[in-house]
Amino acid sequence: MKKLMIILGSVILIAAAVLYYVFIYTAQHKRDVNDEKAIAISAVELVHAYNNNEAEANAKYLNKALVVEGFVKEVGQNQEGNTTITIDGANDFSAVFCTLKEANNTVEVNKKVNIKGICIGFTSDVVITDAFIQIKK
């Protein structure tokens, strides 16, 4: 009986630690891409890198802060209501798909933009998240 209580107590303690980490610690320690040094790259170069060798591009860009420069191909919204911007990658099948952290109504199709965000990989497009429009200094 004493062994069972020790095991049960250990399981409860581990479960509490996991719940704390998932719901409290991670909520308070979110990554802020605004504070990170970013890799500057054009949308055309980024799409080309992923289409040529996805594994090599992942090694260079995955989970890294990027500043992507290019021309806006499309502006929309995702299911959560966040602004999405597709930047032309000079490829018929691939582009750079960015989800902005905050709504932005100033973005226009065919205008040049610099977007800073985190690269989370490649589907048929290179995907950038937690992004914002970077103003040139």
Rosetta constraint file for C-alpha pairs under 8 A:
AtomPair CA 1 CA 5 HARMONIC 6.41 0.50
AtomPair CA 2 CA 6 HARMONIC 6.34 0.50
AtomPair CA 3 CA 7 HARMONIC 6.22 0.50
AtomPair CA 4 CA 8 HARMONIC 6.00 0.50
AtomPair CA 5 CA 9 HARMONIC 5.93 0.50
AtomPair CA 6 CA 10 HARMONIC 6.11 0.50
AtomPair CA 7 CA 11 HARMONIC 6.22 0.50
AtomPair CA 8 CA 12 HARMONIC 6.23 0.50
AtomPair CA 9 CA 13 HARMONIC 6.12 0.50
AtomPair CA 10 CA 14 HARMONIC 6.15 0.50
AtomPair CA 11 CA 15 HARMONIC 6.04 0.50
AtomPair CA 12 CA 16 HARMONIC 6.09 0.50
AtomPair CA 13 CA 17 HARMONIC 6.28 0.50
AtomPair CA 14 CA 18 HARMONIC 6.22 0.50
AtomPair CA 15 CA 19 HARMONIC 6.14 0.50
AtomPair CA 16 CA 20 HARMONIC 6.07 0.50
AtomPair CA 17 CA 21 HARMONIC 6.22 0.50
AtomPair CA 18 CA 22 HARMONIC 6.15 0.50
AtomPair CA 19 CA 23 HARMONIC 5.90 0.50
AtomPair CA 19 CA 24 HARMONIC 7.75 0.50
AtomPair CA 20 CA 24 HARMONIC 5.25 0.50
AtomPair CA 20 CA 25 HARMONIC 6.38 0.50
AtomPair CA 21 CA 25 HARMONIC 4.82 0.50
AtomPair CA 21 CA 26 HARMONIC 6.17 0.50
AtomPair CA 22 CA 26 HARMONIC 5.80 0.50
AtomPair CA 22 CA 27 HARMONIC 7.74 0.50
AtomPair CA 23 CA 27 HARMONIC 6.21 0.50
AtomPair CA 24 CA 28 HARMONIC 6.38 0.50
AtomPair CA 25 CA 29 HARMONIC 6.18 0.50
AtomPair CA 26 CA 30 HARMONIC 6.16 0.50
AtomPair CA 32 CA 36 HARMONIC 7.16 0.50
AtomPair CA 33 CA 65 HARMONIC 6.31 0.50
AtomPair CA 33 CA 116 HARMONIC 7.55 0.50
AtomPair CA 33 CA 117 HARMONIC 6.18 0.50
AtomPair CA 33 CA 118 HARMONIC 6.93 0.50
AtomPair CA 33 CA 130 HARMONIC 7.27 0.50
AtomPair CA 33 CA 131 HARMONIC 7.75 0.50
AtomPair CA 34 CA 116 HARMONIC 7.78 0.50
AtomPair CA 36 CA 65 HARMONIC 6.67 0.50
AtomPair CA 37 CA 65 HARMONIC 6.89 0.50
AtomPair CA 38 CA 64 HARMONIC 7.32 0.50
AtomPair CA 38 CA 65 HARMONIC 4.68 0.50
AtomPair CA 38 CA 66 HARMONIC 4.78 0.50
AtomPair CA 38 CA 67 HARMONIC 6.05 0.50
AtomPair CA 38 CA 116 HARMONIC 7.58 0.50
AtomPair CA 39 CA 64 HARMONIC 7.75 0.50
AtomPair CA 39 CA 65 HARMONIC 6.36 0.50
AtomPair CA 39 CA 66 HARMONIC 4.67 0.50
AtomPair CA 39 CA 67 HARMONIC 5.98 0.50
AtomPair CA 40 CA 66 HARMONIC 5.83 0.50
AtomPair CA 40 CA 67 HARMONIC 4.66 0.50
AtomPair CA 40 CA 68 HARMONIC 6.16 0.50
AtomPair CA 40 CA 69 HARMONIC 7.79 0.50
AtomPair CA 41 CA 45 HARMONIC 6.54 0.50
AtomPair CA 41 CA 46 HARMONIC 6.54 0.50
AtomPair CA 41 CA 66 HARMONIC 7.16 0.50
AtomPair CA 41 CA 67 HARMONIC 6.24 0.50
AtomPair CA 41 CA 68 HARMONIC 5.24 0.50
AtomPair CA 41 CA 69 HARMONIC 6.46 0.50
AtomPair CA 42 CA 46 HARMONIC 6.24 0.50
AtomPair CA 42 CA 68 HARMONIC 5.25 0.50
AtomPair CA 42 CA 69 HARMONIC 4.59 0.50
AtomPair CA 42 CA 70 HARMONIC 5.99 0.50
AtomPair CA 43 CA 47 HARMONIC 6.09 0.50
AtomPair CA 43 CA 68 HARMONIC 5.67 0.50
AtomPair CA 43 CA 69 HARMONIC 5.74 0.50
AtomPair CA 43 CA 70 HARMONIC 5.42 0.50
AtomPair CA 43 CA 87 HARMONIC 6.63 0.50
AtomPair CA 43 CA 88 HARMONIC 6.66 0.50
AtomPair CA 43 CA 89 HARMONIC 5.10 0.50
AtomPair CA 43 CA 95 HARMONIC 7.32 0.50
AtomPair CA 43 CA 96 HARMONIC 6.32 0.50
AtomPair CA 44 CA 48 HARMONIC 6.07 0.50
AtomPair CA 44 CA 70 HARMONIC 7.49 0.50
AtomPair CA 44 CA 88 HARMONIC 7.20 0.50
AtomPair CA 44 CA 89 HARMONIC 4.27 0.50
AtomPair CA 44 CA 90 HARMONIC 5.71 0.50
AtomPair CA 44 CA 91 HARMONIC 7.91 0.50
AtomPair CA 45 CA 49 HARMONIC 6.06 0.50
AtomPair CA 45 CA 89 HARMONIC 7.68 0.50
AtomPair CA 46 CA 50 HARMONIC 6.39 0.50
AtomPair CA 46 CA 89 HARMONIC 7.66 0.50
AtomPair CA 46 CA 96 HARMONIC 7.98 0.50
AtomPair CA 46 CA 126 HARMONIC 7.65 0.50
AtomPair CA 47 CA 51 HARMONIC 6.09 0.50
AtomPair CA 47 CA 89 HARMONIC 5.64 0.50
AtomPair CA 47 CA 91 HARMONIC 7.70 0.50
AtomPair CA 47 CA 94 HARMONIC 6.61 0.50
AtomPair CA 47 CA 95 HARMONIC 6.29 0.50
AtomPair CA 47 CA 96 HARMONIC 6.97 0.50
AtomPair CA 47 CA 125 HARMONIC 7.51 0.50
AtomPair CA 47 CA 126 HARMONIC 6.55 0.50
AtomPair CA 48 CA 52 HARMONIC 5.97 0.50
AtomPair CA 48 CA 89 HARMONIC 7.77 0.50
AtomPair CA 49 CA 53 HARMONIC 6.17 0.50
AtomPair CA 49 CA 54 HARMONIC 7.09 0.50
AtomPair CA 49 CA 56 HARMONIC 7.95 0.50
AtomPair CA 49 CA 57 HARMONIC 5.71 0.50
AtomPair CA 50 CA 54 HARMONIC 4.52 0.50
AtomPair CA 50 CA 55 HARMONIC 7.93 0.50
AtomPair CA 50 CA 56 HARMONIC 7.88 0.50
AtomPair CA 50 CA 57 HARMONIC 5.40 0.50
AtomPair CA 50 CA 58 HARMONIC 7.71 0.50
AtomPair CA 50 CA 122 HARMONIC 7.13 0.50
AtomPair CA 50 CA 126 HARMONIC 7.49 0.50
AtomPair CA 53 CA 57 HARMONIC 6.19 0.50
AtomPair CA 54 CA 58 HARMONIC 5.97 0.50
AtomPair CA 54 CA 122 HARMONIC 7.73 0.50
AtomPair CA 55 CA 59 HARMONIC 6.33 0.50
AtomPair CA 56 CA 60 HARMONIC 6.53 0.50
AtomPair CA 57 CA 61 HARMONIC 5.89 0.50
AtomPair CA 57 CA 62 HARMONIC 7.42 0.50
AtomPair CA 58 CA 62 HARMONIC 4.65 0.50
AtomPair CA 58 CA 121 HARMONIC 6.87 0.50
AtomPair CA 60 CA 64 HARMONIC 7.96 0.50
AtomPair CA 61 CA 65 HARMONIC 7.78 0.50
AtomPair CA 61 CA 66 HARMONIC 7.59 0.50
AtomPair CA 61 CA 119 HARMONIC 6.32 0.50
AtomPair CA 62 CA 118 HARMONIC 7.85 0.50
AtomPair CA 62 CA 119 HARMONIC 5.29 0.50
AtomPair CA 62 CA 120 HARMONIC 5.62 0.50
AtomPair CA 62 CA 121 HARMONIC 5.81 0.50
AtomPair CA 63 CA 118 HARMONIC 5.85 0.50
AtomPair CA 63 CA 119 HARMONIC 5.30 0.50
AtomPair CA 63 CA 120 HARMONIC 5.59 0.50
AtomPair CA 63 CA 121 HARMONIC 7.87 0.50
AtomPair CA 64 CA 118 HARMONIC 5.53 0.50
AtomPair CA 64 CA 119 HARMONIC 5.86 0.50
AtomPair CA 65 CA 116 HARMONIC 6.89 0.50
AtomPair CA 65 CA 117 HARMONIC 5.47 0.50
AtomPair CA 65 CA 118 HARMONIC 4.55 0.50
AtomPair CA 65 CA 119 HARMONIC 6.56 0.50
AtomPair CA 66 CA 115 HARMONIC 7.89 0.50
AtomPair CA 66 CA 116 HARMONIC 5.51 0.50
AtomPair CA 66 CA 117 HARMONIC 5.60 0.50
AtomPair CA 66 CA 118 HARMONIC 6.10 0.50
AtomPair CA 66 CA 119 HARMONIC 6.79 0.50
AtomPair CA 67 CA 114 HARMONIC 6.21 0.50
AtomPair CA 67 CA 115 HARMONIC 5.38 0.50
AtomPair CA 67 CA 116 HARMONIC 4.24 0.50
AtomPair CA 67 CA 117 HARMONIC 6.69 0.50
AtomPair CA 67 CA 134 HARMONIC 7.98 0.50
AtomPair CA 68 CA 113 HARMONIC 7.98 0.50
AtomPair CA 68 CA 114 HARMONIC 5.48 0.50
AtomPair CA 68 CA 115 HARMONIC 5.24 0.50
AtomPair CA 68 CA 116 HARMONIC 6.37 0.50
AtomPair CA 69 CA 112 HARMONIC 7.15 0.50
AtomPair CA 69 CA 113 HARMONIC 5.68 0.50
AtomPair CA 69 CA 114 HARMONIC 4.46 0.50
AtomPair CA 69 CA 115 HARMONIC 6.56 0.50
AtomPair CA 70 CA 87 HARMONIC 5.89 0.50
AtomPair CA 70 CA 88 HARMONIC 6.47 0.50
AtomPair CA 70 CA 89 HARMONIC 7.70 0.50
AtomPair CA 70 CA 112 HARMONIC 5.40 0.50
AtomPair CA 70 CA 113 HARMONIC 5.69 0.50
AtomPair CA 70 CA 114 HARMONIC 6.80 0.50
AtomPair CA 71 CA 87 HARMONIC 5.52 0.50
AtomPair CA 71 CA 88 HARMONIC 5.69 0.50
AtomPair CA 71 CA 109 HARMONIC 7.52 0.50
AtomPair CA 71 CA 110 HARMONIC 5.44 0.50
AtomPair CA 71 CA 111 HARMONIC 5.36 0.50
AtomPair CA 71 CA 112 HARMONIC 4.33 0.50
AtomPair CA 71 CA 113 HARMONIC 6.16 0.50
AtomPair CA 72 CA 85 HARMONIC 6.78 0.50
AtomPair CA 72 CA 86 HARMONIC 5.99 0.50
AtomPair CA 72 CA 87 HARMONIC 4.60 0.50
AtomPair CA 72 CA 88 HARMONIC 6.21 0.50
AtomPair CA 72 CA 107 HARMONIC 7.91 0.50
AtomPair CA 72 CA 108 HARMONIC 6.84 0.50
AtomPair CA 72 CA 109 HARMONIC 4.88 0.50
AtomPair CA 72 CA 110 HARMONIC 5.02 0.50
AtomPair CA 72 CA 111 HARMONIC 5.64 0.50
AtomPair CA 72 CA 112 HARMONIC 6.34 0.50
AtomPair CA 72 CA 113 HARMONIC 6.91 0.50
AtomPair CA 73 CA 85 HARMONIC 7.53 0.50
AtomPair CA 73 CA 86 HARMONIC 5.40 0.50
AtomPair CA 73 CA 87 HARMONIC 5.25 0.50
AtomPair CA 73 CA 88 HARMONIC 5.36 0.50
AtomPair CA 73 CA 109 HARMONIC 5.54 0.50
AtomPair CA 73 CA 110 HARMONIC 6.05 0.50
AtomPair CA 74 CA 85 HARMONIC 5.79 0.50
AtomPair CA 74 CA 86 HARMONIC 5.03 0.50
AtomPair CA 74 CA 87 HARMONIC 7.15 0.50
AtomPair CA 74 CA 109 HARMONIC 5.84 0.50
AtomPair CA 75 CA 83 HARMONIC 7.21 0.50
AtomPair CA 75 CA 84 HARMONIC 5.75 0.50
AtomPair CA 75 CA 85 HARMONIC 4.64 0.50
AtomPair CA 75 CA 86 HARMONIC 6.42 0.50
AtomPair CA 75 CA 107 HARMONIC 7.44 0.50
AtomPair CA 75 CA 108 HARMONIC 7.45 0.50
AtomPair CA 75 CA 109 HARMONIC 6.92 0.50
AtomPair CA 76 CA 83 HARMONIC 5.81 0.50
AtomPair CA 76 CA 84 HARMONIC 5.02 0.50
AtomPair CA 76 CA 85 HARMONIC 6.41 0.50
AtomPair CA 77 CA 81 HARMONIC 5.45 0.50
AtomPair CA 77 CA 82 HARMONIC 5.37 0.50
AtomPair CA 77 CA 83 HARMONIC 4.61 0.50
AtomPair CA 77 CA 84 HARMONIC 5.22 0.50
AtomPair CA 78 CA 82 HARMONIC 5.56 0.50
AtomPair CA 78 CA 83 HARMONIC 6.73 0.50
AtomPair CA 78 CA 84 HARMONIC 6.56 0.50
AtomPair CA 82 CA 99 HARMONIC 6.66 0.50
AtomPair CA 82 CA 100 HARMONIC 6.31 0.50
AtomPair CA 82 CA 101 HARMONIC 7.01 0.50
AtomPair CA 82 CA 102 HARMONIC 6.73 0.50
AtomPair CA 82 CA 103 HARMONIC 6.02 0.50
AtomPair CA 83 CA 99 HARMONIC 6.05 0.50
AtomPair CA 83 CA 100 HARMONIC 5.47 0.50
AtomPair CA 83 CA 101 HARMONIC 7.87 0.50
AtomPair CA 83 CA 102 HARMONIC 7.17 0.50
AtomPair CA 83 CA 103 HARMONIC 5.34 0.50
AtomPair CA 83 CA 104 HARMONIC 6.53 0.50
AtomPair CA 84 CA 97 HARMONIC 7.12 0.50
AtomPair CA 84 CA 98 HARMONIC 5.52 0.50
AtomPair CA 84 CA 99 HARMONIC 4.50 0.50
AtomPair CA 84 CA 100 HARMONIC 6.04 0.50
AtomPair CA 85 CA 97 HARMONIC 5.99 0.50
AtomPair CA 85 CA 98 HARMONIC 5.13 0.50
AtomPair CA 85 CA 99 HARMONIC 6.52 0.50
AtomPair CA 85 CA 100 HARMONIC 7.70 0.50
AtomPair CA 86 CA 95 HARMONIC 6.57 0.50
AtomPair CA 86 CA 96 HARMONIC 5.61 0.50
AtomPair CA 86 CA 97 HARMONIC 4.56 0.50
AtomPair CA 86 CA 98 HARMONIC 6.16 0.50
AtomPair CA 87 CA 95 HARMONIC 5.89 0.50
AtomPair CA 87 CA 96 HARMONIC 5.05 0.50
AtomPair CA 87 CA 97 HARMONIC 6.47 0.50
AtomPair CA 87 CA 98 HARMONIC 7.79 0.50
AtomPair CA 88 CA 95 HARMONIC 5.23 0.50
AtomPair CA 88 CA 96 HARMONIC 6.67 0.50
AtomPair CA 89 CA 94 HARMONIC 6.31 0.50
AtomPair CA 89 CA 95 HARMONIC 4.40 0.50
AtomPair CA 89 CA 96 HARMONIC 6.39 0.50
AtomPair CA 90 CA 94 HARMONIC 7.87 0.50
AtomPair CA 90 CA 95 HARMONIC 7.39 0.50
AtomPair CA 91 CA 95 HARMONIC 6.78 0.50
AtomPair CA 93 CA 124 HARMONIC 6.94 0.50
AtomPair CA 93 CA 125 HARMONIC 7.84 0.50
AtomPair CA 94 CA 124 HARMONIC 5.61 0.50
AtomPair CA 94 CA 125 HARMONIC 4.78 0.50
AtomPair CA 94 CA 126 HARMONIC 7.44 0.50
AtomPair CA 95 CA 124 HARMONIC 7.80 0.50
AtomPair CA 95 CA 125 HARMONIC 4.94 0.50
AtomPair CA 95 CA 126 HARMONIC 6.35 0.50
AtomPair CA 96 CA 125 HARMONIC 5.47 0.50
AtomPair CA 96 CA 126 HARMONIC 4.70 0.50
AtomPair CA 96 CA 127 HARMONIC 5.99 0.50
AtomPair CA 96 CA 128 HARMONIC 7.19 0.50
AtomPair CA 97 CA 125 HARMONIC 6.15 0.50
AtomPair CA 97 CA 126 HARMONIC 6.02 0.50
AtomPair CA 97 CA 127 HARMONIC 4.93 0.50
AtomPair CA 97 CA 128 HARMONIC 6.05 0.50
AtomPair CA 98 CA 117 HARMONIC 7.85 0.50
AtomPair CA 98 CA 127 HARMONIC 5.99 0.50
AtomPair CA 98 CA 128 HARMONIC 4.55 0.50
AtomPair CA 98 CA 129 HARMONIC 5.76 0.50
AtomPair CA 98 CA 131 HARMONIC 6.64 0.50
AtomPair CA 99 CA 128 HARMONIC 6.35 0.50
AtomPair CA 99 CA 129 HARMONIC 4.93 0.50
AtomPair CA 99 CA 130 HARMONIC 6.31 0.50
AtomPair CA 99 CA 131 HARMONIC 5.96 0.50
AtomPair CA 100 CA 104 HARMONIC 7.83 0.50
AtomPair CA 100 CA 129 HARMONIC 6.60 0.50
AtomPair CA 100 CA 130 HARMONIC 5.64 0.50
AtomPair CA 100 CA 131 HARMONIC 4.40 0.50
AtomPair CA 100 CA 132 HARMONIC 5.32 0.50
AtomPair CA 100 CA 133 HARMONIC 7.93 0.50
AtomPair CA 101 CA 129 HARMONIC 7.53 0.50
AtomPair CA 101 CA 130 HARMONIC 4.75 0.50
AtomPair CA 101 CA 131 HARMONIC 5.39 0.50
AtomPair CA 101 CA 132 HARMONIC 6.19 0.50
AtomPair CA 102 CA 132 HARMONIC 7.20 0.50
AtomPair CA 107 CA 111 HARMONIC 7.62 0.50
AtomPair CA 113 CA 133 HARMONIC 7.08 0.50
AtomPair CA 113 CA 134 HARMONIC 7.74 0.50
AtomPair CA 114 CA 133 HARMONIC 5.97 0.50
AtomPair CA 114 CA 134 HARMONIC 5.38 0.50
AtomPair CA 114 CA 135 HARMONIC 7.27 0.50
AtomPair CA 114 CA 136 HARMONIC 7.85 0.50
AtomPair CA 115 CA 131 HARMONIC 6.39 0.50
AtomPair CA 115 CA 132 HARMONIC 5.63 0.50
AtomPair CA 115 CA 133 HARMONIC 4.61 0.50
AtomPair CA 115 CA 134 HARMONIC 5.46 0.50
AtomPair CA 116 CA 131 HARMONIC 5.31 0.50
AtomPair CA 116 CA 132 HARMONIC 5.57 0.50
AtomPair CA 116 CA 133 HARMONIC 6.44 0.50
AtomPair CA 116 CA 134 HARMONIC 6.17 0.50
AtomPair CA 117 CA 128 HARMONIC 5.73 0.50
AtomPair CA 117 CA 129 HARMONIC 5.59 0.50
AtomPair CA 117 CA 130 HARMONIC 5.41 0.50
AtomPair CA 117 CA 131 HARMONIC 3.94 0.50
AtomPair CA 117 CA 132 HARMONIC 6.58 0.50
AtomPair CA 118 CA 128 HARMONIC 5.29 0.50
AtomPair CA 118 CA 129 HARMONIC 5.31 0.50
AtomPair CA 118 CA 130 HARMONIC 6.33 0.50
AtomPair CA 118 CA 131 HARMONIC 6.89 0.50
AtomPair CA 119 CA 126 HARMONIC 7.42 0.50
AtomPair CA 119 CA 127 HARMONIC 5.87 0.50
AtomPair CA 119 CA 128 HARMONIC 4.50 0.50
AtomPair CA 119 CA 129 HARMONIC 6.56 0.50
AtomPair CA 120 CA 126 HARMONIC 7.82 0.50
AtomPair CA 120 CA 127 HARMONIC 5.66 0.50
AtomPair CA 120 CA 128 HARMONIC 5.95 0.50
AtomPair CA 120 CA 129 HARMONIC 6.95 0.50
AtomPair CA 121 CA 126 HARMONIC 5.88 0.50
AtomPair CA 121 CA 127 HARMONIC 5.59 0.50
AtomPair CA 121 CA 128 HARMONIC 7.72 0.50
AtomPair CA 122 CA 126 HARMONIC 4.41 0.50
AtomPair CA 122 CA 127 HARMONIC 5.93 0.50
AtomPair CA 123 CA 127 HARMONIC 7.47 0.50
